[in-house]
Amino acid sequence: MTHKVTFQIAGEDLVLETGRLARQANGAVFATYAGSAVLATVCASADSVEGLDYVPVTVDYNEKYYAAGKIPGGFIKREGRPKDKEILVSRLIDRPMRPLFEKSFGREIQIIPTTVSADQVNPQDILAIIASSAAVHISDIPFNGPVGGVRVCRVNGELIINPTYEQIEKSSLEIVVAGTEEGITMVEGGGDEVSEETVIEALEKAHAMIKELCKLQEKLRELAGKPKLPLTKISYSLDNEESIRNALLPKLEAACYIKGKHERRDAIHKARLDIASQYKTQFEDEKQKKLFDVLFEDIHYDVLRSLILDKGLRVDGRGVEDIREINCEIGLLKRTHGSALFTRGETQALVVTTLGTVFDEQVYDDIDGDKREHFILHYNFPPYSVGEVGRTGTGRREIGHGNLARRSLEAMVPSKEVFPYTIRVVSETLESNGSSSMASVCGGTLAMLHAGVPMKKAVAGIAMGLITESNDPGARYAVLSDILGDEDHLGDMDFKVAGTSDGITGFQMDIKIAGVNPEIMRKALDQAKRGRLHILSIMNSTISKPVEEISEFAPKILSLRIDIDKIGALIGPGGKNIKAICEQYSVKINTEDDGTVTIFGKTSKDAEDAKAAVLGIVLDPEVGKVYDGTVKRIMDFGAFVEILPGKEGLVHISKLSRQRVAQVIDVIKEGDKIPVKLLEIDKMGRLNLSYIDAIDPGGSSEEESTRPPRSERSFGRSDRRDSRRH
């Protein structure tokens, strides 16, 4: 039987339907909004694993090209491996839902939201979040949901829920918010230097809508919900638990407050081994060993949190607002276009900027329509950065962190019109102990300034944490600045905020508890601002403005605007003219429909010479203007001089000097560079020039002197014939 529920957002109906499609899945919801549609399914494995200490959930969002009436580009006409956008949307779905599954369920869970219709007006990612949550909520899989998701944009000063692509493009703030009826659990977005108060206002508006979306899913569950499967509860207990706890607690308290990351890790590991050796016989039983691991994690969790709340002390000895020591360096790599090393405590990022041409832009081909980006940021996290052995490559984490860093910097990157380069920033995480993505933001700013990129303002980022005593409204809590890896892992919130001295440009928040109230959010944002300003002051002492000259190894780019009706003349039949210029001067030339011409050369001379050639084709000679000409041919009656590429005029022998000239070669010869003035363009389009040296010392030109101008004399027949030929 088919069941539907409907809710209206921004004048369009959001419809959640179940019972008609994908009926063999544990749960399936077909969600539609305007012309967009997502089918979300969830399945759980048949067998459960007792004592599992994590939630084995996978989200695989995918988009079908047929949804937008398109065929995939390239040689293979079939959707392939996930695109970055699909991975980012999968993360948007995964992050708010994962904490709401029970570890004790013990089964693998796979959520597959598929975009099957796209109107290219309304984004599908929000629809995918809602459909995925609804599919799980009505299924027989235990879930402490539902979860609602909304996008909020600020357009012309007004906050808009679930905006269209056009509105997103015009917005000064864009955030995706997910949460439950109790509170917000995930935020991701960016802005153009928005204030902290604007962010709070947007979050409050988002949560009001999230509550309605959760109620909608509850209605669907009432109509079509399945009874939940049982949890796999552990049927045994840890022997000697009290004595193990008493022996372990003081060891962990001492180990957790050793300052160095690796020294602290080794001490914690030693504490585990000491207790394990004391109860070696007991832990030969694998089940007892698993329960000990759970107890160890619980005690570690309690120790770290209690001392922060009770004494305001963190594992490395800092206070809650203290930021680790920061060092900034630029110019480490001599052959790159720009480089910087940003070190904050035990987190370090080597960031490199490379300048390219329009031909290096990132091109996207997806169901939302083709687009190009001239600013690219790639983030790498090799296993050695945390002192481990592992595989290298680009995973979901790298794509997600790179997207956050890119979004945080993007608003301050100059437009193509201001700086016509493609900019690629690569962040290599060399060490990690807390927020390497925010280190990438700081290092990215330094590296771009060192490369000569005229950024609007410097951007810095900081990661904030949260420790709460309980979920009660009046319970104690502490907001932590510049969190460590342990504080992220064992804390209640990971809130990354990036921005300039005047406002926020990027943020990402994941909350592991039911939600946070506005008071905590305001405190976290205010504390993050103070930290951000502190970091910016250190960065500015290293480099505060872009270097004046870009690297000698970077391509040289010149941009000019020509009349639109001259584009055809520049390109020439079959591209003949533009190809000839590219080959002659070893450059690349790109033309836009608005008349913008961009020239890319290996050297400044190549680019300037090519620009002169372009102007020679598209510019019309102006009477009265002085040109630097090149003598091309010597005739008895004068010389033909090229004033613009492909445009020659005649300097008659009478226009070579104020004195009588017997032979042209007495004054000039072929190949000479001479200044000439365009006197006239006759009815046949011929150019008549005058040698500037014919001007008298007093400053009056030959045309202005009292001496009868020799130009009034007519050419001989042979002169006219040669001029006509030209």
N, C-alpha and C positions, 0 to 999 in steps of 0.2 A: 504494500500500500504506500502511496506517495503522500508525504506530509510537507507543508510549506509554512514558513513564517515570513512576514514582510515588515520592513521598517524604512521610513523615508529619510534620506540625507540629501541636503542641498537640492531638493526638488526631484530627486530620482529615487526609485524604489530599490532597496537592497533586499533580495529574495534569497532565503536559504531553503533548499529543498533536499529531501532524502527519500530513499525507497524506490527510485526509478533507475538510477545509474549505479554501476559498480557494486552490486548487491552482495557479492561474496567477500567483500572486505569487512573487517570488524566494524568499521564505520566509514560512511561516505556522505559527503555533502556537496551539492552542486550550488554554487553561489553566483548570482548574477547582479550586476549593477550597471544600469544604462546598457551600453553595447559590449561590456566586458563580462567574461565568465571564467570561473575557476572551478575545476573539479578536484576536491581534496579527499584523499583516502588515507586510512590508517589500518595497519595490520600488526598483529603481535605473533611472535613465534609460539609454537604449540607447547614447547617444554620450558620449564622455569629452572633457574639455578638458585639454590639456597645460599643465602649469605652474600649476595652480590653487593659490592660496596660502591657501585656507580649505576647510573641509568643508561642502558644501552639504546639510546634513541637516535635515529637518523632522520634528517629532513632533506628531501631531494626535490626542491622546487624546479620546475622546468617549463619552458615556453615552446609552444609549437608554432612554427612559422605560418602554418595555414590559418592560425587564429587571426592574423592580420591580412590574409589573402596574399601571402608571399611565398616564394620558393627560396630555400637557402642558397646563398651565394657560394662561389667556389666550384671545384670540380665534383665533389661529392654532394649530391642534392638530398642530403639527409641530416637531420639534427645530430650533432656529435657530442663531444664532451661538454660539461657545463661551462657556460660563459661566466665571466666575472659577475655580471649582473645577477644571474641565477644563483650563484654562490652567496652573494650579499643578501638576496631576499631569503634564501634558506636560513641564513644567520638571524635575520630579523624574526623569523618564525621560531627558530630553535631557542633563542636566548630567553624569551619570556615564558616559554612552555616547559623547558627542561626542569626547572626547580619544582614544578608542580606534579611531577610523576613520583611514584613511590619506588625507592630502591628495592624494597622487599617484594615488588611485583616479580622481579627476577627474569623477565622475558625481553627479548629484543623487540623494539618497536620501530616501525618505519612509517613515516608520514610522507606522502607524495602529493603535493599540490601541483596541478597542471593547468596552465592557462590555455584554454581552448577557443577563446574569442577575445579579441582586443579591438576596441573602437578607436585606439590611438588618441583618445580624448581624456579618458580616466585611467590612471595607473592601476595595475593589477596587483601590486604587492600588498596593499592593505586588504584587498579582497581575499588574497591568499592567506593572510594571518587569520582573518575571521573564519574562513572556511575550514582551515586546518584545526583550529580550536574547536569548532562546532563538530567536526568529524570525530575527534577524540571524545568530546563531551557526551555525544549520543551513543558512543561505542560501549563495549563491555570492558574497556581498559580503565583501571582506576586512575583518576585524574582529579586533582584539587583545583580545577578550573571552574568556569571557563575563562578565556582570555579575550579581551577586545583590543583592537588596534585601530588607530586613526592617524592621519597626517594633518598637521596644522601648518598653515602658511600665513605670513603677514604680508598683505598686498595693499598698498596705499594706506597704511596705518590700520587696516582692519584684519582681524584674525579670522581665517576661513578654514572650516573643517572639510577634509577630503577635496582639495582643490584639483582642478584640471591641470594638464601639462602646461597649458598656456599661462595659467595663474602661477604655477610653480616657477616658471621662467621669469616672471615679473616680481617674485617675492623677495623680501629682504630677510626673511626667516623661514626655514623649512625644517620641521621636525617630525619624526615618526615616533609615536608613543604607544606603548602596549601596557596592559595591566589587568588586574582583576577588579571586582567591585570594591575590594578593600583598599586598593592603592595602586600606584604606578610601579611597574617592575622593570621596564626597559624604555630608554630614550635614546634616539640617535638623530643627529641633524647638524645643521650649520646655519650661519647667518652672516649678515654684512655688518659686523660690529654692533650687534644688538645688546641691549642692557640686560642685566640680571633680572630686573623686575619684569621685563617683557617676556623672558623665558618662563618665569613663574606663572604669569598670566596665561601663557599658551598651554602650560602643563595642566593648569586648573580647568581650562576649557576642554582640553583633550580628555581629562578624566571624567568629566560630566558625560561626554559621549560614550566613553568606554563602559560606564555603568549601564547605559541603555543597550549597548551591544551585548553585554553579558546577560541581561534580562531576556533579550531576543533568543539567545542560545538556550537559556533555561526553558523557554516556551517550547522550543523544538525538542528538547529532551523529554519534556512532559508528554509530547505527542508520540515520539518515536524512540525514546531512550531504551537501551538494553540494560539488564541487570549486570552489575560490575562483577568481574572475575575476582576470586579470592587472592589475597596477598600470600606470598610464600614466607610465612613466619618461621623464624629459627626455632627449632624444637629442642634446643639444648642450651645450656648456659656455661659461662666461663667459670671453671673451678678456681678457687682461691682468689676470687676477684678483689675482695677487700684488701688482702695482704699485698697483692700485686699493685693495686692503686696506691697504697701507702708507701710502697717502696719506690714507685715510679715518680710520684708527684715531686719530691724535692730534687730528684735528678733532672727532671724536665724544667723546673723553675730555674735551676742554675744554668742549664744548657741554652734555654731560650733567650737569655740576655747576654750572650757573647756577641760582640759587635760585628765581626766579619761574617759575611754570608757563608763562606765555605767552612770557616772555623765553627760557626754555629751549627751548620748542617752536620759536620762531623761529630760534634758533641751530642747532638740529638740522636744521631745514629748509634753512638756509643752507649747512650742511656738505654736505647732499645735492646742492644746486644747484651748489656749487662743483665737486664731483667730476663731476657730470653734464655741466657745461660743458666740462671738460677732455677728456671722452671723448664729446663731442657726436656726432661722426660715427659712432662705434661704436654709440651708443644709439639711433640712428635705426632700427636693426633692433629691432623690438618684442620679439623673443625675448631679445636681449641686455639690453634695458631691464628685462624681467621678472627675469632672473637677477641684475641689479644690485640690484633691489629686495629680493630674497631675501638677498643678501649684506649689504646695508645693515642689514636687520632682524637678521641673525645677529650682526653686530659690535655693534650697539646692545645686544643681549641679553647678549653677553659682557662688554662694558664695565661695564654696570650691576652685574652679578653679581660680577665679579672684585674690584672695589674694595670692595664690601660685605664679601666674605669675607676679602680680604687686609688691608684697613685699617679695617673697621668704619664706613666712611663711606657715607652715602646721598646721593641726588642733590641734596637741599636742605641738606646739611651736617649733618643730625642724626645722633646715635648710634642704635643699633638700638632702644633703649627710649624714646627721647625722643618726647614728644607735642607737636604744634604748639600755638601760642598759641591760647587759647580765650577767647571773649567771649560773654557771655549778656546778653540784654536782654528785658524783659517790658513789656507794655502799649503796644506801638507803635501798635496800631489801636484807636481810641477807641470805635468803634461795635460791634466784635465782642465776644463774651462772654469771650474769653481769647486772648492772642496772645504769641508769643515769637520772638526771633531768636537762633538759635544759630550761631556762627561758629567754625570750627576750621580755622586756616590758610586755604586757598583753597577750603574747603567751607563752604557757608552754606545754612541752611534757615530759611525763614519758616513758622512753624507756628501754625495758628489752631484754637481749640476753639469749637465751637458746641453749646449745650445745647438739646435738644428734648424732645418728649413721647413717650409710648409709641407714639403714632401715627406717629412718625418712625423707628421701629425698622427695621432691615434684615430683610426677610423673604426666606427662601430656599425655593425650590420645586425639589427635585431628587429623584433616585431614593433617596436616603438618608432621606427623610422631611422634612416641613416643619419649619423652625426659625426662630427670631427672634434677633437680636443687638442688644443695647442699646449696644454699643461698636463704633464704626466708625472705620477709619483709611484715608484715601486719600492716595496719594503721587503727586506730579507731577514730571516731569523734562523741562522745556521745553528746546529746543535752545540757547537763549541761555545756559543755565547752564554750557555748555562753550565758549561763544563761537562757536557754529556756526549755520548756517541749516538748517532742517529742518521737517518736519511736526510739528504738535502733536497730541496725542491720547493715549489710554490703550493702551499696548502691553503685551506680555508682561512686559517689564522692570518697568514701573510696578506691575503687579499683583503680581509676585513680591516686589519690594522693599517694597511696602506691606504685604503679608502678613507678612513678617519683622518689620517695625516693629510691626504690630498684635499679633502673637503675643508680642513682647518686653514690651509694655506691659500686655497683657490681664490677666495674673495680679495686677497691682497696682491695677487699676481696681475701685472699690467695686461691690458687688452692687446690684441694683435696690432691694432692701429697705433698704439703707443710703442710697442716693442715687438717687431714682426718676426720674432724667433719662436720656434717650438722649444719648449723647456722641459727637459726630463730630469727629475730628481730621483736618485737612488739612495736609499738608506740601508746601510749594512750594520745590523746590530752586532757589535763586537762583544758586549757584555750586557747581561740583563738581570736586574733585580728590582723590578718595579717600573712599569710604564715606558717601554721602549718606543711605543708609538708617539708619546709626547716628546721624547728625546728626538725623534725623527722630525717633529714639527720645528723644534728649536734649531736643530742642525740644518734642516731644510732652509730656514730663513737665512742662517749664516752663509750657507753654501751659495744660495742665489745672490745674495748681496756681493759675495766675493766674485761671482761670475759677471757682475755688472748688471744684473736684472733690476730695473727700477721699481722695486716693490713699493706699494702705496704706504705700508707701515710694516714694522717687524711684528712677527707672531711668535708667541711662546705658549707652551702647554704644560699642564700639571694634572696629576692623578690624585683624586681624593678618595678616602675610605670612610667607613662608618662602623662603629662598634656599638651595639645596643644591648641593654640588660634584658629586655623582653619587648614584646609587642604592645605592651600597655602604653597608653598615651602619655602618662606621667613618668615613664621609666627613664633611668639615666641613659645617656648616650654620649659618644665622643666622635667628633668629625676629625679625621686625620689628613694632614697635608703631605703630599709626596710619599705615597704608600710604597712599602716594600712588597716583594712577592708573597711573603708569609701573611702579611696583613690583607692582601688581596684574597689569598686562598682561604683564610680563616675568618675574614671579616664579613660584613653584611652588605657592603656596597662597593662597587668600583665605578667611580664617576670621573671621567676625563673631561677637562675643560681647556679649550685653547682660545686664544684671542689676542687682540692688541691692547694697548694702554687705554683704548676708548670703548672696547666692547668685545663680545664673544663672536667667534667665527666658526667654532666647531665644538661638538660635545657628544659624549656617549656615556650612557649610564646603564648598569646592570645591578639589580637589587635582588638579594637572595632571600629576603624576608617578605612578608605579605605586602609591604609597601612602606613608603616614607611620607610623613606629613609635611605640609608647606613650611613649617618652622625649620625642620631639618634641612629642607632644600634651600631655603634662604641662607641659613648659616653656612652650608656647604659652598654655595655660590659666592658669598661674601669672602669666605676664607680662601677660596680658589683665586679670587681676584687679587687679594693681597700677595699670594704666592706667585701669581703670574707677573705682577709688577716687579717683584723682587728678581725673578729670573730675567725679565726684559732688561733691567738695569745692568745686569752682568753681561748680557749679550751685547748691549749697546756700547759697553766699554771696550768690547773687542772690535766690532764694526757696526757703525750706526747708519751708514748710507752706502749705496752701491759704488763699487769702484768706477772710476771715470772711463777707463778703457777696458773693453772686453778682451779676453785672451787672444793672443796672436794665432792660436790654433783653432779658434772658432770661425765659422763661416761669416763672411761679410755680407750684410743684407742692406739693400737700399730699396726704398719704397717710394712710389710716385703715383700721382693720379692723372689719367689722361681722359680726354673726351670719349664717351662711350662709342660714338660713331667712328672713332679712330682705332678701335680694337681690331677690326677686320684688317685694316691696313698694316697694323703691327704684326699680326699673325701671318698674313699673306696667303696666297693660294696653296692649299695643302700644308700650311704651316711653314712655307718656304722661308719667309723673312725671319721669323722668330728662331727657327732652327739654325739659320745662318749666323745669327748673332750669338747663339749659345755655343756653336762650334768655334767661332772666331775668337771669342773671349773666354772660353772655358767656364761658362756660367750656366745656371738654370734660371728660367724665367717663368713666373706664374702670373696669370691674368685672372681677374675677377670680373663678374658681370657688371659691377658698379664702376669699372674703369680703373681699379687699383692694380698696379703692376708692381710685382716684387721681384727683385733681382738678387740671386744668391751666387756669390763668387768666393773662390778660395782666398783671394787677396783683395784689398781695397781697390787697387788699380784695375783689376779685372772687372769689378763691379762698377766702378766709375766709367770705364770705357764703354761697357755695355749700356749703361744708362745714357751716355751721350749718343750711342747708336739708336737707342729707342726713341729718344727725343728727336733725333734727326728724321725719323720716319713719321712721327706723329705731330711735330710742331711745324707750323707754317712760318716761313721767314717774315720778319717785320721790317718794314721800311723805316729807316732812321736808326736802326739798331746796329751796334758794333759787334762783330764776330771775330773770334780767333780762327782764321782760315788756314788752309793748307794749299799751297800752289800745286796744281795737278798737271797742267800743261802750259807750255810757253808757245805763243804764236807771235808772228811779226807785229800784229796790231795790239797785243796785250797778253794777259794771262788768265786762265780759268782757275778759279779758286773755290775749293770746297768749304762752305761755311757751316753746313750741317751734313751728317752722313747721307750721301746720295743726292745732295743738293749743291750744285755749282753755279757760280756767277762769273761774269766777265769784268775784270779790271782792265779798262782800256789803257793803252800806253799813255794817253793824256791824263789818266788819273793816278799815275804812279809817282809823280813828283810835281812840285810847283815850277821846276825848271824843265826845259825841253829835254826829253829823253830820246837818244838816238836808237838804242836797242833795249828791249825789255830785259835781256840778261845783264844789262849794266846795273840794274836795280835789284832784281830778284831772280831766283832760279827754281827749278822744280824741287819740291820737297820742303821749301821754306815755310815756316809758320809766320804768318803776318796778320796784323789786325786790319780788318776791312770794315767799311760801313756800307750798308745796303741803301743805295740811292733811290732805286725805283724797281718796280716789277712791271714790265711793259705789257701790252695787250696780249702778247703771245706767251706770257708767263715767264719771260727771260729775266734774269737778275742782273742788274747793273750795279757794280761795286766801285768803291773808291778806297785806295790805299791810305790808311790813317796818317802815314808819314807825309802826306801831301798837305797836312794842316800847317799853317805858318807858326813861327815861334811865339807870336803874340797871342795865339789861341784862337784866331779866326780861321775858319775852314776855307777851303778854296771856293766853296759855294758862296761864302759871305764876303770875300774880298772884292775890291773894286776892279780887279783884273777880269776881263771877260772870260767866263768859264769855257774851257776847251770842250766841255761835255756838250756844248751846243752844236759843235761840228758834227755833221752826219758821218756815219761809218761809210767806208768804201763798200763796193758790191761784194768783194770777197769777205769783208768783215761780217756783213749781214748774213752771208751764206753760212759761215762757221758758227755764228751765234745762233742762227735758226737750227742748225744741226744739234747744238747743245740743248 
